[in-house]
């Protein structure tokens, strides 16, 4: 068992590289096949223009 990357042999380095590549491939596959299932159509939503600036005055209630 190698406790340091400096003293690890070639097989240990190869195992680490292979596990890293498998994890990267798994993340890429999940990212490619992930789908968000929602019925929101972002192309037809109504645009709302900003109105007049609003000022607040008075007592603001304390939330406890």
N, C-alpha and C positions, 0 to 999 in steps of 0.2 A: 504494500500500500504506500503510495507516494503522498506525502503531506504538503508538498510544495511543487509549484509549477516549474521551478528551476531545476529540481532534481528528478522530474518525471521523465519517463522514457518515451520512446516513439509511440508505443501502443496506447499509452495514457493520453497523449496529445491527440491521437487519431480518434479515440473514443469521445473526447470532448468536442472535437470538430464535427463528428458525425451526429452527436446529440444536438449540437447547436444548429446544424443544417436541418435536422428533422423538425425541431421546434420552429424554425423560420418557415419551413414549408407548411407546417400545420397552421401557423398564423396567417400565411398568405391564402391558403385554401379556405379557411373560415372567413376571411375578409372578402374573398371573391364570391362565395356562395351565400353570404349574409344578405338578407333582404328585409327591408322594413315594410311590413304589411299595414299600410294605412291608405285611406281613401281620400287623402288630401291632394287636390289638384292645385299646385302652386301657380299655374299659368293663368287661372281665371279668377283669382281673388280680387275683390274690389280694393282700389287704392283709396286711402283716406288722407286728406291734406290736413296739415296742422292748422288750428284755429288761432284765436287771440291768446296772448299770454295770460295766465291766471295767477292771481296772488291770493295767498291764504292769510287770514287774520283771525284773531280771537284766541281762545284757549284750546290747546291741543290736549286731548285726554291722555292720561298716563296708563300705559298697558302694564299690568302686573302679572 
